[in-house]
């Protein structure tokens, strides 16, 4: 049994919209959502570390995406 906070009618509408989309439209939607989530993550990193350079922000974004723990402090 799956748990969801989505109302069944909203889920039905969402499913119908996805069903009517072409494969290209669905892939496009995935890229849009990915870019949106990346923008949110970068905004959070910048808010938490306003003194960081763009390079440090990008490095942290990659770390969050691929590593479970912070990098050792001795690494550049």
C-alpha positions as CSV (number, residue, x, y, z in Angstrom):
1,X,0.0,0.0,0.0
2,X,1.4,3.4,-1.0
3,X,1.1,6.5,1.0
4,X,0.5,9.9,-0.6
5,X,-0.6,13.3,0.5
6,X,-2.0,13.8,-3.0
7,X,-5.8,13.8,-3.2
8,X,-7.0,10.9,-5.4
9,X,-8.7,13.3,-7.9
10,X,-5.5,15.4,-8.2
11,X,-3.6,12.2,-8.8
12,X,-6.1,11.1,-11.5
13,X,-5.7,14.5,-13.3
14,X,-1.9,14.4,-13.0
15,X,-1.9,10.9,-14.5
16,X,-4.2,11.9,-17.3
17,X,-2.0,14.9,-18.2
18,X,1.2,12.7,-18.2
19,X,-0.6,10.1,-20.4
20,X,-1.4,12.8,-23.0
21,X,2.2,14.1,-23.1
22,X,4.6,12.9,-25.8
23,X,7.8,11.2,-24.7
24,X,9.7,14.4,-25.7
25,X,7.3,16.5,-23.5
26,X,7.8,14.2,-20.5
27,X,11.6,14.3,-20.9
28,X,11.4,18.1,-21.2
29,X,9.4,18.2,-18.0
30,X,12.0,16.1,-16.2
31,X,14.8,18.5,-17.3
32,X,12.7,21.5,-16.1
33,X,12.1,20.0,-12.7
34,X,15.8,19.0,-12.4
35,X,16.8,22.6,-13.2
36,X,14.3,24.0,-10.7
37,X,15.6,21.7,-7.9
38,X,19.2,22.7,-8.7
39,X,18.2,26.4,-8.5
40,X,16.6,25.8,-5.1
41,X,19.7,23.9,-3.8
42,X,22.1,26.6,-5.0
43,X,19.9,29.3,-3.3
44,X,20.0,27.3,-0.1
45,X,23.7,26.9,-0.3
46,X,24.2,30.6,-0.9
47,X,21.9,31.5,2.0
48,X,23.9,29.3,4.3
49,X,27.3,30.4,3.0
50,X,27.0,34.0,1.7
51,X,30.8,34.4,1.7
52,X,31.4,31.4,-0.6
53,X,32.7,31.9,-4.1
54,X,30.8,30.5,-7.1
55,X,33.3,27.7,-7.3
56,X,32.6,26.7,-3.7
57,X,28.9,26.8,-4.2
58,X,29.2,24.5,-7.3
59,X,31.5,22.2,-5.4
60,X,28.9,21.9,-2.5
61,X,26.1,21.3,-5.0
62,X,28.0,18.4,-6.5
63,X,28.9,17.1,-3.0
64,X,25.2,17.2,-2.0
65,X,24.3,15.3,-5.1
66,X,26.9,12.6,-5.0
67,X,28.4,12.3,-1.5
68,X,26.6,11.6,1.8
69,X,29.1,13.3,4.1
70,X,31.0,16.6,3.9
71,X,34.5,16.5,2.3
72,X,37.5,16.5,4.6
73,X,38.6,20.0,5.4
74,X,42.1,19.5,3.9
75,X,40.8,19.1,0.3
76,X,40.6,22.2,-1.9
